[in-house]
Amino acid sequence: MKRWVLKSGQYDLSSLVPQEVPKPEPGPGEVRIRLHAVSLNYRDHYVVTLPLWRGEGDLVPVADGAGVVDAIGDGVDDWKVGDPVINLYLRDFFAWPPHANMGMGLGSCGEHGLLTEYAVLPAARLLPAPKSLSMIEAATIPCAAHTAWTALMKLSPARPGNKILILGTGGVSLFALTLSRKLGFEAIVTTSQEDKRQRLLDLGASAVVNYRDDPDWGSTVHSLTGGGVDKVVNNAGVGSLNQSMAALKFGGNVVTVGLMTKATELDEYAFLGKGLTLHGMPVGGRDGLQELIAFTDASGLKPVIHKVFGFDDAKRAYEEQHARDLFGKIVIEIA
């Protein structure tokens, strides 16, 4: 079978090379999947470039995939050959709270990922793929969609009519926007690119704020909403916390997911004076992913897909992840 690996000790895209290896066999409690598609997340850039994300030895990258059960190890009763499945992003993370041994997701820290024709995973790390989605669409669910669901519905859950501020237009942000529309929330989105404004409005945003043109965007959102939003889905990072808190109403909540902006001095007056809660969030557990799969089938949720690449074009897919016009998920079709 063919797979892609990041070669040990190299930290740029030249380290991503194809390999021919024997097909893996499932052991007790394991299932082999024939992958049909995988999707990229921004964290895959960190896996390529940062030693912290790699671990020892060569590494098969990519955390999100969809495929069918191809072979079953001893003691597995929940799956049969041919079942369509997606994967759980983190190891043994079944319900909140997170734990110290869950790792940093498939395809990182020495845990082989899914940029391969066949993969073996513990049976408990698989869930039924949404029936309403194609394999290409289902491959976008395990990280980005699951993260958005956890941010909206698992930590200080939002309620219909709540106002949500979503930072940026990455994969998690677009899922948060489309989920908000389905769940009955009012969503405001920030972007630095005016050419994305209309596309965000077409997806259901009630307003779009350009944070590059308006460095005090938190106060702008607070005024725009007549007193602040109920929740901020912060996909930028902790460097955006002060503006996020400025956008919140009293008693509001910030869920911080992204790693793109670095720490800054916290505005303790806003934090304490407004009685805010701040959550750091590592994707989510199996229980949340089960809820999301059921909601996807019930609501008709569809991912926004930017472009689909063939398996042999994996490097071009990685390069496209940095395209200025990126709007939606990058998917690599394997089968």
C-alpha positions in Angstrom: 0.0 0.0 0.0 1.0 3.6 -0.4 1.3 6.2 2.4 2.9 9.6 3.0 5.4 10.2 5.8 7.2 13.1 7.2 10.9 12.2 7.4 12.5 12.4 10.8 14.7 15.4 11.5 13.3 17.5 8.6 11.0 20.4 9.3 9.7 21.7 6.0 7.4 20.3 3.3 10.3 18.6 1.5 10.1 16.1 4.4 6.8 14.8 3.1 7.5 11.8 0.9 5.5 8.8 -0.4 6.3 5.2 0.7 5.3 1.7 -0.3 4.8 -0.5 2.8 2.9 -3.7 3.6 -0.7 -3.4 4.5 -1.1 -3.3 8.4 -3.0 -6.1 10.2 -5.4 -5.3 13.1 -4.6 -6.8 16.5 -7.0 -7.6 19.3 -9.5 -4.7 19.8 -8.4 -3.0 16.6 -10.0 -2.3 13.2 -8.4 -1.7 9.8 -9.9 1.1 7.7 -9.5 1.6 4.0 -9.3 5.4 3.8 -11.4 7.2 1.2 -10.6 10.8 2.1 -8.7 12.9 4.6 -8.8 16.6 5.3 -6.2 19.1 6.4 -6.3 21.4 9.4 -4.0 24.4 10.2 -2.4 22.2 12.9 -0.9 20.1 10.1 1.4 23.0 9.3 2.7 22.8 12.8 3.2 19.1 12.5 5.4 19.7 9.4 7.4 22.6 10.8 7.7 22.2 14.6 9.7 19.4 16.4 7.2 19.7 19.4 4.5 18.1 17.2 6.6 15.3 15.7 8.0 12.8 18.2 10.7 10.3 17.2 11.1 8.7 13.8 9.1 9.1 10.6 5.5 10.1 11.0 2.4 9.5 8.9 0.6 12.9 9.2 -3.1 14.1 9.1 -5.7 13.6 11.8 -9.1 13.6 10.0 -10.4 10.8 7.8 -13.3 8.8 6.5 -13.4 5.3 5.1 -14.8 1.9 5.4 -14.0 -1.0 7.8 -11.7 -3.4 5.9 -10.7 -5.9 8.5 -11.5 -6.6 12.2 -9.2 -7.9 15.0 -10.2 -10.3 17.8 -12.6 -9.1 20.3 -14.3 -6.4 18.2 -18.0 -6.8 18.1 -19.2 -3.2 17.3 -18.0 -3.1 13.7 -18.4 -5.2 10.5 -16.5 -5.1 7.2 -17.9 -2.4 5.0 -19.1 0.0 7.7 -18.5 3.6 6.8 -16.6 5.3 9.7 -14.8 8.5 10.8 -12.2 8.8 13.5 -11.9 10.4 17.0 -9.2 13.0 16.9 -7.7 12.5 20.4 -6.7 9.2 22.1 -9.1 7.8 24.7 -10.9 11.1 25.1 -14.5 9.9 25.6 -16.0 12.7 27.7 -15.1 16.0 29.3 -12.7 16.8 31.0 -9.5 16.2 28.9 -6.8 14.0 30.4 -3.0 14.0 30.3 -2.6 11.0 28.0 -4.9 12.0 25.1 -1.9 13.2 23.0 -2.1 16.0 20.4 -4.2 14.2 17.8 -3.6 11.5 15.2 -0.7 12.3 12.9 1.4 14.0 15.6 3.8 13.3 18.5 4.7 9.9 17.2 1.1 8.7 16.7 0.7 7.8 13.0 -2.1 9.5 11.2 -4.3 8.9 8.2 -2.5 10.1 5.0 -2.4 6.4 3.9 -4.5 4.0 2.0 -5.0 1.7 5.0 -4.8 2.5 8.8 -5.3 0.4 11.9 -7.0 2.1 14.9 -8.6 0.9 18.2 -12.2 0.1 17.6 -13.2 2.7 20.2 -11.6 5.4 18.2 -14.1 5.0 15.3 -17.6 6.3 15.0 -20.2 5.8 12.2 -19.8 8.3 9.4 -22.8 10.7 9.0 -25.2 9.1 6.6 -26.0 12.4 4.9 -22.5 13.1 3.9 -20.2 11.8 1.2 -16.8 10.4 2.2 -15.2 13.6 1.1 -17.5 15.6 3.2 -17.3 13.3 6.2 -13.5 13.6 6.3 -13.9 17.2 7.4 -15.8 16.3 10.6 -13.4 14.9 13.2 -11.4 18.0 14.1 -12.8 21.3 12.7 -16.5 20.5 12.9 -16.1 18.7 16.2 -14.1 21.7 17.7 -16.9 24.1 16.6 -19.5 21.9 18.2 -17.6 21.7 21.5 -17.1 25.4 21.5 -20.8 26.1 20.9 -22.6 23.3 22.7 -20.4 21.6 25.3 -18.7 24.5 27.2 -21.2 27.0 28.6 -23.7 25.9 25.9 -25.2 28.6 23.7 -29.0 28.8 23.4 -31.3 29.8 20.5 -31.2 33.6 20.1 -27.7 34.0 21.6 -25.2 36.2 19.9 -21.9 34.5 18.9 -18.7 36.2 17.7 -16.6 34.0 15.6 -13.0 35.0 14.9 -11.6 34.4 11.4 -12.6 32.3 8.4 -10.6 29.1 9.0 -12.2 25.6 9.1 -13.4 25.8 12.7 -14.8 29.3 12.1 -16.8 28.3 9.0 -18.2 25.3 10.8 -19.1 27.5 13.8 -20.9 29.8 11.4 -22.9 27.1 9.6 -23.7 25.4 12.9 -24.8 28.7 14.4 -27.3 29.2 11.6 -28.7 25.7 12.1 -28.9 26.1 15.9 -30.6 29.4 15.9 -27.8 31.6 17.0 -26.9 35.1 15.6 -23.3 35.0 14.4 -20.9 37.9 13.8 -17.7 37.0 12.1 -14.3 38.8 11.9 -12.0 38.8 8.8 -9.1 40.7 7.5 -10.1 40.2 3.8 -13.0 42.3 2.4 -13.4 39.9 -0.5 -14.7 37.3 1.9 -17.4 39.5 3.4 -20.2 38.6 1.1 -19.4 34.9 1.3 -19.7 35.1 5.1 -23.0 36.9 4.8 -24.3 34.4 2.3 -23.4 31.6 4.8 -25.6 33.3 7.5 -23.4 35.8 9.3 -25.5 38.8 10.6 -22.5 41.1 10.3 -18.8 41.0 9.3 -16.1 43.1 11.0 -12.7 43.7 9.4 -10.3 43.4 12.3 -7.4 44.7 10.2 -9.1 48.0 9.4 -10.5 48.2 13.0 -8.0 47.3 15.7 -10.6 48.0 18.3 -13.0 45.4 16.8 -14.1 44.1 20.2 -15.7 47.4 21.1 -17.2 47.7 17.6 -18.9 44.3 18.1 -20.1 45.3 21.5 -21.7 48.4 20.1 -23.0 46.6 17.0 -24.9 44.1 19.1 -26.3 46.6 21.6 -24.5 45.3 24.7 -22.2 42.5 23.7 -22.2 38.9 22.5 -22.9 35.9 24.7 -20.0 33.8 23.5 -16.7 34.3 21.5 -15.4 31.3 19.5 -11.7 32.5 19.5 -9.9 30.6 16.7 -7.0 33.2 16.7 -5.4 32.5 20.0 -4.7 34.0 23.4 -3.4 37.2 21.9 -7.0 38.0 20.9 -8.4 37.6 24.4 -8.6 41.3 25.3 -10.6 42.2 22.2 -12.7 39.1 22.7 -13.6 40.1 26.2 -14.4 43.7 25.1 -17.0 42.2 22.7 -18.7 40.1 25.4 -21.7 41.0 27.5 -21.5 40.7 31.3 -21.3 37.0 32.2 -20.1 36.0 28.7 -17.8 33.2 27.7 -14.7 32.9 25.5 -13.7 29.6 24.2 -10.1 29.7 22.9 -9.0 27.2 20.3 -6.4 28.7 18.0 -2.7 29.1 18.2 -2.1 31.9 15.8 -1.7 34.8 18.2 0.5 34.7 21.2 0.0 35.7 24.8 -0.5 39.3 25.8 -1.2 40.9 29.1 -4.7 40.1 30.2 -7.2 43.0 30.8 -8.1 41.9 34.3 -10.6 44.7 34.7 -12.7 43.3 31.9 -12.2 39.7 33.0 -13.1 40.3 36.7 -15.5 43.2 36.2 -17.7 41.4 33.6 -17.6 38.1 35.5 -16.4 36.3 32.3 -15.4 32.7 31.9 -12.5 31.7 29.7 -12.2 28.1 28.4 -9.2 26.5 26.7 -10.4 23.7 24.5 -8.7 20.6 22.9 -11.2 19.6 20.2 -13.6 17.5 22.3 -14.5 14.0 23.4 -16.3 11.0 21.8 -19.6 12.0 23.4 -19.6 15.4 21.6 -18.7 13.8 18.2 -21.6 11.4 18.6 -23.9 14.4 19.2 -22.5 16.2 16.2 -22.9 13.2 13.8 -26.6 12.9 14.9 -27.1 16.6 14.4 -25.5 16.6 11.0 -27.8 13.9 9.7 -30.9 15.6 11.3 -30.1 19.1 10.2 -28.6 18.7 6.8 -25.3 20.4 7.9 -22.8 20.5 5.0 -19.1 21.5 5.2 -17.6 24.3 3.1 -15.0 22.7 0.9 -12.4 24.8 -0.8 -10.7 22.2 -3.0 -10.2 18.4 -3.4 -6.9 17.0 -4.3 -5.8 13.5 -5.4 -3.7 11.3 -3.1 -0.6 11.8 -5.3 -1.0 15.6 -5.0 -0.7 15.7 -1.2 2.1 18.2 -1.3 0.0 20.6 -3.4 -2.8 20.2 -0.9 -0.5 21.3 1.9 0.6 24.3 -0.2 -3.0 25.3 -0.9 -3.7 25.3 2.9 -1.8 28.6 2.9 -3.5 30.2 -0.1 -4.8 33.7 0.5 -8.2 32.9 -1.0 -8.6 29.8 1.2 -12.3 29.5 2.2 -13.3 26.1 3.4 -11.6 22.7 3.9 -8.8 21.1 1.9 -9.6 17.5 1.2 -7.3 14.7 -0.2 -9.2 11.9 -1.9 -7.5 8.6 -1.4 -9.8 5.9 -2.8 
